[in-house]
Amino acid sequence: MKIEVRLDHDGDVWGAFAEGAELHGCVVGAGNTRESVLADFQEALKFHIAGLREDGIDVPDVTQIAIREIVETRELAAA
């Protein structure tokens, strides 16, 4: 299975996000660097898949992770 991971950052905060029917939900990671967010995401993905398999859900092995890095800057509206 190939999954696409959205990778985003705002200053010193990085986030990673993937979702899909094959994942039966979503997986997220966070970190202070690109490398740390990817490591955190991979650990979260392993944990998520192991939990699905423990619940009896047949999940294919992840064979490839495609990174889609979001580079645009966003302005947040005032609350």
MARKE-626088 format. One record per residue (C-alpha): residue in three letters; chain; x, y, z. Coordinates in nm, 3 decimals. Last residue first. Example, Ala and Ser with C-alpha at 12.3 -4.5 7.8 and 13.67 -1.06 7.14 Angstrom:
<rs>
r aa = ser; ch = A; px = 1.367; py = -0.106; pz = 0.714
r aa = ala; ch = A; px = 1.230; py = -0.450; pz = 0.780
</rs>
This chain:
<rs>
r aa = ala; ch = A; px = -1.131; py = 3.449; pz = 1.649
r aa = ala; ch = A; px = -0.896; py = 3.639; pz = 1.416
r aa = ala; ch = A; px = -0.851; py = 3.468; pz = 1.080
r aa = leu; ch = A; px = -0.536; py = 3.264; pz = 1.036
r aa = glu; ch = A; px = -0.301; py = 3.365; pz = 0.757
r aa = arg; ch = A; px = -0.150; py = 3.074; pz = 0.571
r aa = thr; ch = A; px = 0.197; py = 3.041; pz = 0.423
r aa = glu; ch = A; px = 0.236; py = 2.809; pz = 0.126
r aa = val; ch = A; px = 0.488; py = 2.528; pz = 0.141
r aa = ile; ch = A; px = 0.287; py = 2.212; pz = 0.187
r aa = glu; ch = A; px = 0.514; py = 1.912; pz = 0.148
r aa = arg; ch = A; px = 0.361; py = 1.610; pz = -0.017
r aa = ile; ch = A; px = 0.560; py = 1.310; pz = 0.102
r aa = ala; ch = A; px = 0.489; py = 0.974; pz = -0.060
r aa = ile; ch = A; px = 0.525; py = 0.680; pz = 0.177
r aa = gln; ch = A; px = 0.583; py = 0.345; pz = 0.010
r aa = thr; ch = A; px = 0.532; py = -0.021; pz = 0.089
r aa = val; ch = A; px = 0.286; py = 0.010; pz = 0.375
r aa = asp; ch = A; px = 0.179; py = -0.344; pz = 0.451
r aa = pro; ch = A; px = -0.183; py = -0.424; pz = 0.371
r aa = val; ch = A; px = -0.441; py = -0.393; pz = 0.649
r aa = asp; ch = A; px = -0.679; py = -0.680; pz = 0.729
r aa = ile; ch = A; px = -0.884; py = -0.567; pz = 1.028
r aa = gly; ch = A; px = -0.893; py = -0.821; pz = 1.311
r aa = asp; ch = A; px = -0.885; py = -0.569; pz = 1.598
r aa = glu; ch = A; px = -0.522; py = -0.661; pz = 1.664
r aa = arg; ch = A; px = -0.457; py = -0.581; pz = 1.297
r aa = leu; ch = A; px = -0.606; py = -0.234; pz = 1.338
r aa = gly; ch = A; px = -0.396; py = -0.173; pz = 1.648
r aa = ala; ch = A; px = -0.076; py = -0.279; pz = 1.470
r aa = ile; ch = A; px = -0.164; py = -0.045; pz = 1.181
r aa = his; ch = A; px = -0.211; py = 0.252; pz = 1.417
r aa = phe; ch = A; px = 0.110; py = 0.181; pz = 1.612
r aa = lys; ch = A; px = 0.316; py = 0.152; pz = 1.293
r aa = leu; ch = A; px = 0.162; py = 0.475; pz = 1.159
r aa = ala; ch = A; px = 0.228; py = 0.660; pz = 1.485
r aa = glu; ch = A; px = 0.593; py = 0.550; pz = 1.476
r aa = gln; ch = A; px = 0.623; py = 0.664; pz = 1.114
r aa = phe; ch = A; px = 0.461; py = 0.998; pz = 1.197
r aa = asp; ch = A; px = 0.699; py = 1.063; pz = 1.487
r aa = ala; ch = A; px = 1.000; py = 0.990; pz = 1.264
r aa = leu; ch = A; px = 0.862; py = 1.218; pz = 0.992
r aa = val; ch = A; px = 0.795; py = 1.493; pz = 1.245
r aa = ser; ch = A; px = 1.147; py = 1.459; pz = 1.387
r aa = glu; ch = A; px = 1.316; py = 1.483; pz = 1.047
r aa = arg; ch = A; px = 1.121; py = 1.791; pz = 0.940
r aa = thr; ch = A; px = 1.202; py = 1.960; pz = 1.270
r aa = asn; ch = A; px = 1.010; py = 2.061; pz = 1.585
r aa = gly; ch = A; px = 0.773; py = 1.767; pz = 1.578
r aa = ala; ch = A; px = 0.424; py = 1.641; pz = 1.512
r aa = gly; ch = A; px = 0.264; py = 1.328; pz = 1.371
r aa = val; ch = A; px = -0.081; py = 1.235; pz = 1.249
r aa = val; ch = A; px = -0.260; py = 0.921; pz = 1.131
r aa = cys; ch = A; px = -0.614; py = 0.913; pz = 0.996
r aa = gly; ch = A; px = -0.894; py = 0.662; pz = 0.973
r aa = his; ch = A; px = -0.936; py = 0.310; pz = 0.836
r aa = leu; ch = A; px = -0.588; py = 0.330; pz = 0.681
r aa = glu; ch = A; px = -0.705; py = 0.178; pz = 0.351
r aa = ala; ch = A; px = -1.001; py = 0.416; pz = 0.352
r aa = gly; ch = A; px = -0.772; py = 0.713; pz = 0.371
r aa = glu; ch = A; px = -0.588; py = 0.955; pz = 0.590
r aa = ala; ch = A; px = -0.240; py = 1.099; pz = 0.625
r aa = phe; ch = A; px = -0.111; py = 1.394; pz = 0.827
r aa = ala; ch = A; px = 0.231; py = 1.532; pz = 0.921
r aa = gly; ch = A; px = 0.295; py = 1.843; pz = 1.130
r aa = trp; ch = A; px = 0.593; py = 2.068; pz = 1.190
r aa = val; ch = A; px = 0.621; py = 2.350; pz = 1.445
r aa = asp; ch = A; px = 0.920; py = 2.585; pz = 1.451
r aa = gly; ch = A; px = 0.772; py = 2.845; pz = 1.217
r aa = asp; ch = A; px = 0.461; py = 2.700; pz = 1.062
r aa = his; ch = A; px = 0.520; py = 2.367; pz = 0.900
r aa = asp; ch = A; px = 0.335; py = 2.122; pz = 0.679
r aa = leu; ch = A; px = 0.380; py = 1.766; pz = 0.560
r aa = arg; ch = A; px = 0.089; py = 1.590; pz = 0.394
r aa = val; ch = A; px = 0.158; py = 1.217; pz = 0.378
r aa = glu; ch = A; px = 0.045; py = 1.013; pz = 0.080
r aa = ile; ch = A; px = 0.008; py = 0.640; pz = 0.131
r aa = lys; ch = A; px = 0.121; py = 0.349; pz = -0.083
r aa = met; ch = A; px = 0.000; py = 0.000; pz = 0.000
</rs>
